[in-house]
Amino acid sequence: MKRVLCAMSGGVDSSVAARLLLNQGYAVVGVTMVLIPDNALLENPSQDELYAYSPEAQDARAVARTLGINHVVVDYRSLFSEQVIVPFCKAYLSGLTPNPCIECNKYLKFGALQALRRKLECDYLATGHYAQVVFNEESQKYELHKGADHSKDQSYVLYHVSQEDLEHTLLPLGSYTKNETRELAGEAHFSNANKPESQDICFIPDGNYAAYIERFLLQNKKESSCKEEGHSSFSAGAEKSSNGEGCRQNSEYAIEPGPIVDTSGNQLGIHKGLLYYTIGQRKGLGVAVGEPLFVLKKDVEHNTLVVGRAEETGITYLVAADCAFPSDDDFSVKRSVQVKINYRARMRSATAWLEGEQLIIRFDEPIRGAAPGQAVVLYEGDRVVAGGTIAGFGHS
């Protein structure tokens, strides 16, 4: 019997995924990750301490007991801080628009949990993502496809999953809709059957990124002061100083006022700190010129917010770095693709090709909404063929 390590967040999706795997004849072990740094939980906690600390782990364990499967909880707070929280804050302070969910999937779910799968000698890792893994007999490659429920499709956040990992990944919900998943949870009498979905970044549940990063900067400053005095204040909720230098370099501008200028360099007003603005923002700019203006760029080097009219927000091409090709597709020649520039964006037609290690993506028609630091994912039909991080864009 094949063994599966099933990531269980305590929510409906991963709970139903575990049930489906059991029904398909797999031997299932559930695992829940504790991720959010918190001084209330000491280092090297026991299983009992982790369960007592995490409501999500308690919910997952309740489902596991209903299903009659083993369940464990793992402490990945330090890894989550190093690979997700710190890079998110540093990127935001650098004027970028990062997607921490992609980094979490890359380093935690398909990094640490794949390593745990191998350690536990499980054949597969399973998650509750709405996407599909398909083996192509002709190419002899594993492919990542959209989920059947396109309104819930999560293939966008999985573009980085490698061939090796796809071979050992099961996505049981790929052929189901969200409504069908809830129905299955009700039929199984899961205690979390009606649990609401999380809508925001898990470590910023109120969605106030600026306030969170302000706290991050304050903690970083305190830690730096302690280190200068010869002792450390590092705890489960703090970031080590090796990650903080870049934050201190950018924080001076990020929270200080500076000029708001148009694309010709004319000053229109004063911003309250680049941290408090997002690319594409229209409301709350504090300038009045008789027509709507949008944030086009956060110039961290000069502490300047660049704004422009609606017609200036469109781009015709973008450049993607840190690219991944889940099925090893060849982009040395130009290919026609469909493109998503963020999780909720609609597909756009484009032509893409590699120049060096970067993807060049030229759109058939101008688009809006792209921001440096966002993920861009390329599709052919329902299949993910490439993805990367937006490093630049323009209009030509």
N, C-alpha and C positions, 0 to 999 in steps of 0.2 A: 504494500500500500504506500503510495506517494505521500510524503509529509509536506505540509504547508505551514509557514509562519505567516499568520494573518495580522496585519496592523489594525488595531482596534482603538479608535479614538474615543469611544464611549457614545458615539452618535449612531444614527439609524443606518447610514450607508454601510459602514464597515461591519456593523452587527449582522445585517442581512447578507453581506459578502461571506461572512463566516458560515452562516447557515447554508447558503448555496453550495459552498465547498463541501460541507459535510454530506449534503444530499447527493453530491457527485462522487462520493466515495473516498475523499481525501481524509487523511488524519491531520487534524487542525490543531495548532497551538496559537493562542491569541497573545498579542503583545501590545502594551500601551506605553507610549513614551511620555515621560515627564520632561517638559521643555522650558517652561517659564522660570527664569531665575527669581528666587525669593529667599530672603534671609530667614524666613520662618522654618525652612527645611535645611538642616545641617548637611555638610558634606558626607558622602558615603552612607546614605541612609539605608535602613533595612527595607525589605519588602513591605512589612507592616507599616513602617513610617511613610513609605511612598503611597500606599493605599489611603492611609489616614489623611495625607496631604492633598491628594488629587481626586476631586469628584468625578473627573473623566475616567480615571482608572477604576473607581468604584462602580460606575455605570457599566464599563466594559466587563468587569469581573462578574457582575450580576447576569449579563447576557451569556458569558462563558459558562456559568453554572447552569443556566437554563438549557444550554446546548450540550452540556456534559463534556466540555473540553478544558484542557489546562490553560491557565492564563498567567502571564508574568508582566511585571512592570519594570521599565528600565529608566535610569536616571541619565538623561542626555542634556541636562541644563548647561553644562560648560560648553559642550559641542555646539548647541543651539546658539549660545551667546557668541561664540567665536565665529561661527560660519553664517549666522543669519542676522542677529541683532546688531553686532558691531559693524559689519559691512553695510547694512541698511542705513544706519545712522551716518556713517562716513560718506556714503554715496549721496544721501539727502543733503548733507552739509556741503557737498561739492557741487550742488546744483543739479544733481541727477534725479530721476524718478524710478527708483528700483522696485522690483517685485519680490518681496521676501519669500512668498510662497514657492517660487521657483527654486530659490536657494535651499529652502527647507526640503523640498522633494529631492533635490540633487544630493545634498550632503547628509540628510537624516533618513528619509524613507528609502531612497535608493542608494544610499551610501552606508550609513551605520546599520540599518536594518538588513541590508543584503549581507553585510559582514556577519551579523548575528545569525542570519539564516544559515550561512556556511558553518559557523561555529556549532550550531545546534543540529547540523546535518539534515536540514530540511531541503527538499527538492525545489521548492518554490517560495517566493514571497508574494503575498496577495495584499491588495489594498482596495479601498472602496471608491476608487476613481471611476468616473464615467468616461471610459475610453476602452479601446480594444487592442489586443495584441493578436496579430494575424501572421501565420507562417506562409510565405510565398513559395510554393513548390518550384516554380520556374527559376527564380533567382536564388533560392535556398537561403533567403534572408527573413528574419523576423521584422515585422512592420508594426508601427504604431498608427492606429486609425482612430477617427472620431468615435465617440459613443453614439449609440443608436438614438438617444435623446439629445438632439443637437442643442436644445435649450439649456442642457446641463453639461454639455461636453467639456471635459477637462484635459483633453490632449494638449492644449496650449501650454500647460505647466509641466508637461512631461517630455518636451522635445529633446532633452539632454540624455534620456535613458539610452544606454549603449546596447549594441547587439548582444553582448554577453548577459547583460541584466534582463533584456527583453526575453531571452531564452528561458530565464528562470523567474518570470513574472506572470501572475494570473490576475486578471481584472474581471471578477465575476459579474459586476454590474454593467459591463459594457453594452450588453444587449437589452437592458431594462430602462424604463423611464423612471423618473423620480416617484410618480404616483404609484407605479407598480411596486417599487421598493417599499414605500410606506405600507401598502396593502400586505406585503409579505411580512413586515415587522409586526403588524397587527395580528395576522394569522398565527404568528409564533408567540404571541403574548409577551413580547419584549417590553420591559419596564420603560424603555426609552422610545417606544414606538411613535410618540407624539412630540418628541424633543425637537425644539426649533433648530433650524440651521444657523451656523455661525456665518455672519456676513462680512465681518471686518478682519483685519490682521489679528491673529490670535494673541499677540503680545501687546496690542494696542486696541483693546475691545471697544473703546469709546470713539475710535477713529480720529482722535486728535493727535496727529503726528507731531506737530510743532511742540505741544506740551510734553510729549514723551521725550523728544530729543532734547528739550531744555533740561529735563531731569537727568538724561544721559550725560549731558555736558557738565552738570553740577556734580554728579558722581565722579566723573572723570577728573574734574578739577580737584575734588577732595582727595582722590587717590594719589594724584600727582604730588599734592602737598605732603601727604603722608610719606611718600617715597623719598621726597627731598629731605624729610626729617629723619629718615633712616628706618622707618617701619611701614608696614603695609596695612591698608584697610580693605584688601580684596576679600570679597565674600561671594556667595553664589549669585548675587544680583549685580555685581560690579564687573567692569571690563578691565582686563589687564593692561598695563601701561603700554605694552608693545603695540597694542591696537589703538591707543589713544592719541598718539602724536599727530596723526593726520587730522583728527577731530579738533585738536586744539588749534592747529594751523588755520582751519576753516571757520571755527566758531566765532572768531572776532568779527568777521564780516556777516556771518549767518544771522546774527541777532542784533546787528547795529543798523540804524537808518542809513539810507543812501539815495542817490538820484534815480528817478524814473525818467527814462528817455524814450523817444521814438526812434525809428530805424534810421533817421537822419542825424541822430545825436542831440536833438533839441530836448532840453530838460522840461518835463511836464509836471513834476511834483517830487515828493519824497516818499520812499517806501519805508516801512517800519522794521525791515530785516528780511533778507531773502528767504529765510527759513519759513516765513509765513505765507509764501506764494507758491502756486503750482503752474506749470506750463499749460497754456490754454485758458487760464482763469480770466473771467470777465468782471465779475462783481467784486466790490470791496477794494478797488485799486486806489480810490481817493483822488482821481483826476477827472476833470470834466472838459471835454473838447467838442461836445455837440454830436458825437457819434460813439458807439461802443468801441472799446479798446480791449485787447487781449494780451496776456503775457506770452511773449515770444521766446524770451531767453532770460536765464538768471546768470549774469556775468559775475562769477564769484571773485575773479581776480581783481575787478574794479568795483566790486560791491554795487553793481548797477542792475536795475531791472529794466529790460527792454520790452516795450509794448508796441502793438501795431493794430491796424484795422483788420477787419475780418478777411479781406482779400489778401492780406499779407501772411495769413496763417497757413495757407496751402503749401504743400511740398510735392515735388514730382519724383524725388529719389531719396533713398536713405542708404547708409552704410552700417553693416552689422559686424560686430567683432565677437570673439569668444564663441565661434560657431560650432554647432554640433549637427551631425547627420545620422539619425538613428538607424537608417538602413544603408548607410555608406553610399548614398547617391552621389553621382558625379556632377559637379557644377563647374567643371572646367570649360564647358560650353554653355551658352545661354539657354535657359529653360523658362517656359511659361508656367507661372504658379499663381496660386491664390494666397493672399497674405493677411494675417491678423497682427495688428500692432498693439493690442492689449486684449485682456480676457473678454471684454464685452463688445469689442469692435466687430463690425461686420466685415466679411471677406472683401478684399480688393484685388483686382487683377493686376499682374505685374510680370516683368521679365527679370530673372535673377541670374547672376553668375559670380564666380570667384575671381578676385584680383588679389593675389598673394594669399593671405589668411583671412581676408575680409570678404563678406558677401556684398555685392552691389545690387540693389533692388530698385528698379525703375518702374513706376506705376503707369498704367495706361491713362489714368486721369488723376489730377491733383487730389491729394487727401489732406485731412486735418487730424490733429490729435496725437501726432507722434512727439515723443519727448526722449531726450538722451537718458539712457539707463533702463528704459522699458525693454521688455522682451519682444522680439518680432519672430513670428513662426510662419513657415511656408508649407503650403499643402499642394498636393496634386490629387484632386478629388477629395476623398475622406482621409487620405494618407499624409502623415507628417513626413516631409522630406528634409527639412532643415529648420534651424532656429539659431538665434543669437541675441546679442544685446545691442540696442541702437547706440551707435557711437557718433553718428552725425547724419545730417540731412540737408536738403536744399531744394532750390527751384531753378531748373534750367531746361 
